[in-house]
């Protein structure tokens, strides 16, 4: 199987600051590719390069085998690359269905006038949320009354409904409790089973191992390695992410308490 996204030797410079330095990642349909790394590793810059926010200083991006240069995030979305950021871009006091269709409002025409098609929006929203395992009180429920995990699921379901072929999730579990995290991880699994490629950015090895098929670790803008799930243990992945020898040295100095 060929990757849907292939990013080769990606570099990104901000003046004299080198944020990415030769990062290569392949993303495959129906897989969850976990991108791990500590703060400052380059994860955010990398996904913003994939999603059209930043243009790479050098390197090549292939999407479905064709070289791509996204001018902005709209180009990436039009191609099928959707990103769900931590802030979710939702309006808390607005209904779930209005948030679901925000920017893609369905309309109906009555007496020559165009109106938001509430019936269609409500029906689709309820169907999509049930498919993701979320039972709403109703489509008019305010988004602000949902849990953090449920809001993440709304954002993910919205991206899938509008044709995402690649779904980038930026630390979706970082601020969630155990139950909400479980719901989000279950949603990622459902999306993967639809044949959509998922790029899951996280610093939590346990969450990555729960749903990941492929793992890439970044450190200071460089790739430390990529491994398939069956080829690496959680301990090895944690060791790679934490800096291997640095962690071992610290553990020794603290009497094995790290």
N, C-alpha and C positions, 0 to 999 in steps of 0.2 A: 504494500500500500504506500502511495506517495503522500508526503505531508501536504496539508492544506495551506500551511504557512511555513516557509523556510526563511529564516533570518540568518545571514552568513556574515561573519566578521563585522558586526555592527559596532561602530564607534560613534560617540556623541560628545562633542566638546562645547562647553559654555565658556568662551574666552580661553583662559589658561587652565580652566578646570576640566579634567577628563572624567566625565561621568560614566561612560562606557568605553571599553577598550578591547574590541575584537570579540564580542559576544556572539555565539552561534547557537540557535535553538530551532528544532523542528517540532511542529505541532500537527498531530494527526487527528483525522475525524474519529469521533467516538471514543476519544481518550481524554483523560484529565491529566494535563501536564502541570505539575506543581513547580512553581518558581519560588525558591527559598533563599533567604539571606537575612542578615542582621540589618538594622537601620544603617542607611548609607551604602548598602551593597550595590545599589543601582537598579533595584526592582521597579521602582516607580518610573524612572527614566526609560527603562526598557519597554514597559507596557505602553507608555505614552508615545514611544517611537512606533510600536506596532499598531497603535490605534489612531495615528495621524496627528497627534498633538505636536510632536517634534519630528522634524526631518533629520535623518541620520547624517552625521558629518561624512561618514563613509560606510561602505558595506552594501549589501544587497538584500532586498525583501522580495520574495516570490510568494504570490497568492494564487493558489490553484495552478502552479507551474508558470505563471506569468509575472515578469518583473513589475513591481508596483512602486509608485511614489505618491503617497497620499498628501494632498495639499492641506487637508484639515480633517478633523474627526468625521465630518459629514461624508467625505469621500470613503473613509473606512467603513462607516455604517452602511452606506449604499452598497459597498462590496460584500458586506455580510460580517463585519467585525464589530461586535458590540461590547462596550465596557460598562460594568456596573461598579461605580466607585463607592467608597464608604459613606459619602453624604447622600447617595441615592437620588438626588435631584427630584424630591417629591415635596408636595405642599401638604403639611399635616392636616389642615382643616378641610381639605378637599376630599371628596369621596374616592374610594378605591378605583371605581370605574373611570372617573375623570382623570385621576393620576395615571391609570393604565394606558389611556389613549391620549395623554397630553402630548401635543405636537403631531398627532396622527388622528385628529378628531373625525369620527364618522359623521356624515351629515345626511339629512333627508330633506326633501323639498315639499313644502306645503304652500299652495296658492302662490307659487313663484318665489317663495322665501325659503332660505336655507336655515335649518336648525340642527343643533347637535342631536344625533340619533341615540337617545337614552336607552331605548329598548334593546337595540343592537349592542351597544356598549355594555349594558348590564348583563346581557345573556353571555356574551363572549368572556367577559371578566369572570363571571361565576364558573363557566366551563373550564377556563384555563386554570383558575385557582384550585378547583376540585381535582384537576388532573395532576396538580403539584402536591396534593394532599392537604390543602388548607381549606377549611370550612368557614366561610365568612358568615356573619349574621345577615348580611345582604350587601349588594354592590354599592349602596349609598353609605355604607359605614365609612367614617372618616379614617384616613390612613394613620392619623396620629393616635388612634385607639388600638392599633395593631402592635404586637410585640416586635422587637428588633428583627427577629428571625422571620416573622411573617412579612415585614416590609422588604427584607432581602428577597424573599420568595416572589413578592409582587414584581420587583424590579427584574428578577431573572425571568419570570414568566412573560413579562412584557417584551423583553429582548428576544426571547424565543419566538413569541407570536409574530413579531415583525421581521422574522426571517434571518436571525443570526445563524451564521455557519460556524463562527468562532465566538465564544463567550469568554471575556476576560473579567475575572472577579478579583477586585482589589481588597484584600484582607477582609473578606465578608464575615469572618467569625471572630474578629479581634475584640469586639466589645460585647460579645454575647455570652449568656450563661450556658450551662451544659445542655438543657433541653432545647433552647433555641439553636444552639450550634448543631445539635443532632438533626433538627429539622432542615437547616441549610445544607448540611452534608447529604441528607437524603435527597434534597432537591437537585444538588449537583449530580448525584448518581442517576436520577431520572433524566436529566438533560443529556448526560453522556450516552445513555442507552437509546436516545433518539438519533444518535449518530453525529451530534454536534461536538465540535472540539471545545474543550474547556481549558482555559489557562487560569490556574488557581494560585494567586499570590498570597503567601502566608509566611509567618516565621514560626508556626507551630507544627512541629514534626508529627505529632500524634494526629492532628487534623489532616495533614498531607497524606500520611500513610493510610488513613481510613478510606480515602476515595481516589488517591493518585495512582496512575498507571506508569508515569514517567516523571522523573525528578531532576531538576537542574538547580544547582546551587551557585549563587553569585556572591562574590566578595570583592569589594572595592572596584566595581565595574568590570570584573573579569569572571569568566566561567571557571568554577573549580571542578566541574564534572557533571555528567548526565548519566543517570542509571534507571533501568527498568525496575519495577516493584520487586520482582523475584530475585534481583541481583544485588539488593542492598537491604540491610537490616535497619530498623529505626535507630539503633545505637550508632551504626556507621554513618547514617545520614545526619544525625545530631552532631557527631564528631566532625564531619566535613563542614557543616554549617558553622559550628562554634570555633573552628580554627585549629582543630587537631592538636598539634604540639603545644600551642599556647594554652589550651585548656588543660592538657595533661600537666604542664608545668605549674599552672595555678593550683590544680587539684593537689599536687604533691606538696606545695608550700602551705596549703590549708589543711593538710592531714586527711585528704580524701573526702572532703565535705562538699565538693562541687557536684 
